[in-house]
Amino acid sequence: VVVACSGCHSPHEDVIAFLKAHEHEVSAIEYRVGVPDELSISAPRVLEIDRVRQRVRPDGKIALRLLGPVKVVGLTEKEISAKLTRLLQPYYENPKAQVRVADYRSKVIYVAGQVSGSGSSGSTGGSGIAATEAWTSRPYTGRDTVLDILAESGMSFIAWRSQVRVIRSSPLEGQQREIIVDIDH
């Protein structure tokens, strides 16, 4: 009991717990469409919806000619394609619809600190070096890595690369999960 209470667990266990905490929400394989993502639809045999781009409305639906409102929020690109193909079957013989996310907007990654960003929170630096902490946001595509996001965000030369903090909100209200990543390592 004493060993269990003294906190004898490895950093590896912390990493596993951090990754598992949002396994139900975050998937690098399949992105789930949300409000206000924009979808691009391709259906060469169905002129009513071929080459259509639709933004997901606040009610989670897109409006298509012939089909009317179609609920797409929470579905993957493949699931939406299958749903549209199924809905088109009474009107067309062997319809095929392909859907892809053209503009990711429902999920956002925020990067704050020593990055070249669109917002700033003021000047820092007690060492005589004037530095501005900035923040920026990037759309989450489901295929993002920490290195990709940091590379796109433009880390400054004075950023503390061995103490990059990755913070995720928790499914429980008011809680968050945090892990420190050593980018140099």
N, C-alpha and C positions, 0 to 999 in steps of 0.2 A: 504494500500500500504506500509506503514512504517513497519508494522509487517512482511509482506512478504519479504521485502528487508533486514530486520535485521537478517535473518538467523534463524528464529524460526522453526527449523524442528528437529525431534527426531533422535537419533542415529539409531533407528529401520528403519527409512526411508532411511538412508545411506546404511544399510545392504541390504534392498530390492533393492535399485538402483544398488548396487554392483553385486548382484546375477542376476538381470535382464539384465545387460549390455551385458552378453555373453550367454544369454539363447539360442540364435540361434546356438552357437558353442559348448557349453558344455552341455552334458547330462549324468547324472549318470546312465541312463537306457540303452542307446544304443551307443556303440562306433562306430565311422565311420572310416573305414580303410583308411590309407594314405601311402605315400611313406616314408620309406622303410619297412613297417610292413611285417612280415612273416606269411603266412597263412598255415594252416594244413587242408587238404581236406580228407574226408572219404567218399567213395562211394563203398560199398562192392560188388555191382553188376557190377561195371564199373572198370575193372582192369586197364584201361589206366590212371585213375586219383586217384585210391584208394591209400591211405597212401602217398600222394604227399605233399611235403612242397615247397611252392613257395614264394619268396620275391617279393613284389610289385615293379615293375620297375619304373624308373623315368617318363615314359609315362603313369603311372597309371594302367598298365596291368600286368597280369600274363600269362605265356605261358604254355598251357596244351596240351598233346598229344591228338589227335583226334579233339579237339576244336580249337586249335591255340590260338592266343592272345585274352584274355578276359579282358575288362575294369572293374576294381573293386574299384578303388579309389572313396571315398565318400560314399560307400555303407556299410551297416551293415552286420554282419555275416549272418543273416537270409536272407537279400536281395541277397547276393552273392550265398547262398545255393539255393534259388529259381531260380536265373538266370542260374546257372550251371545245375540244374534239367531240366529247360526249354530247354537249349541248347542241352542236351543229349537225349531228347525225340525222335528226328528223328532216332537215332542210337540204342536205347534200349527201351524195354518195361518196363514201370513203374520205371524209374531210380530214385534214391534218392541220393542226395549229401548233406553232412554236412560240413560246413566250420567253423573254429574257428581261432582266432588270436593266433598264437603260440609265437610270439615275438613282443611286442609293441615297436615301434621305431619312429613313425611319430610325436608323441606329447610328449613333455618332460616337467617335472617340475624341476625347479632349486631351490635348498635350499642353502642359504648363511648365514654365521654368525658363531655362536658358535656350530658347528656341526662337527662330524667326517666325513670329506669329502675327495675327491680325489684331490682337488686343494686347494691352500691356497693363501691368499692375504697379508700375512705378519703378523708381531707381533703387538698386541695392548695391552693396559693395562697401565694406569697411576697409578694404585693402588698398584703396587708392585707385582701383579699377572701377570705372563707372560701367555698370551693367544694368540692363533692364530685363526684368522677368516678363516674359510674354506668354500668351496662350494662343492656341489655334485649335480648330476642330477639323476632323476628317471624317468622311462617311465610312461606316463599318461595312465591309463587303462580305465578311465571312471567311475571307482568305488572307486576312491581315496578320502580320507578325509584328512583334515589338520592334524589330530592326527595320522593317518596312516603314512603319509609322514614324520612327525617329529619323530615318533618312529623308522622308518627305517633309518632316517638320523643320529640318535644318538646325540640328543641335549646334550651339556656339562652341568655340574652342575652350571656353572656361566652364562648360557644363561638367558636372561631377559624374562621369561615365560609370563609375563603380557603384553608384547609389541611385539608379533609376528605379523609381517606385511605380509599380503598376497597381492601380486601385480599381476594384470592381464593386458595384453596389451589390448588396445582398438581397435575396428574396425576402428577408425579414426587414421590416420597417426600421429605418434609422441605423442600419448596420452596413458595414462594408468590409471587403476582404482586401488585403494588401500584401504584396510581395516585393522584395528588392531584387533587381536584376543587375548583374555586373556585365555591362556591354563589352568592356575590354576583354573579359574572360570568355 
